[in-house]
Amino acid sequence: MADVLVGERELVAVAVPPWAAATRKCAVEVIGTFFLVFTVAVSVLSHSTFTPLAAGAALMVMVYAGGHISGGHYNPAVTMAGCGVAGSGWLMPLRTGSRSSLPA
């Protein structure tokens, strides 16, 4: 039986511009916050006794879905606390602004 040589693909690292990374992080925060607010609002308006469970489950799903991209700080208080950390830069207040723009 003849050996078949299969070529392996080389991974090429492409530099991502800083504005693209910031836009991606803010978009993930907006989407996650929307789903969290939507879940809590629908749960409260339906007078469900499982509102805390729904809020916790929605937050858990959003942190697992977008936490690796943006850090998963869907609570504005956590984000503002992170502003004091060295190296956080201008991105933290921008994320808080994107979170505060959604109706609560």
C-alpha positions, 0 to 999 in steps of 0.5 A, spaced: 500 500 500 502 506 498 503 512 503 499 518 501 502 525 503 497 530 505 499 537 505 498 541 512 495 548 512 500 553 515 496 558 520 497 565 518 497 570 523 493 576 521 493 582 525 487 585 527 486 593 527 484 595 534 478 598 532 475 592 529 477 588 536 473 594 540 467 594 535 467 586 536 467 587 544 462 592 544 457 588 539 458 582 544 456 586 550 450 590 547 447 583 544 449 580 551 445 585 555 439 585 550 438 578 551 439 579 559 434 585 559 429 581 554 429 575 558 428 579 565 423 583 562 419 578 559 419 573 565 417 579 570 411 581 565 409 574 565 409 574 573 413 568 573 416 565 580 422 563 576 424 570 574 431 569 578 432 563 575 431 565 568 435 571 569 441 567 572 440 562 566 440 568 561 447 571 564 450 564 564 449 563 557 451 570 555 457 569 559 459 562 556 457 565 549 461 572 549 465 572 555 472 569 551 471 575 547 469 581 551 470 579 558 463 577 560 462 584 564 454 584 563 453 588 569 455 596 568 457 596 576 463 591 574 465 594 568 466 601 572 470 597 577 474 595 572 476 602 569 480 603 575 484 597 573 491 599 569 491 598 562 483 598 561 483 604 557 477 607 554 474 601 552 471 600 559 467 606 559 465 605 552 462 598 554 458 601 559 455 606 555 453 601 550 450 597 556 446 603 558 443 605 552 439 599 552 432 600 555 432 597 562 
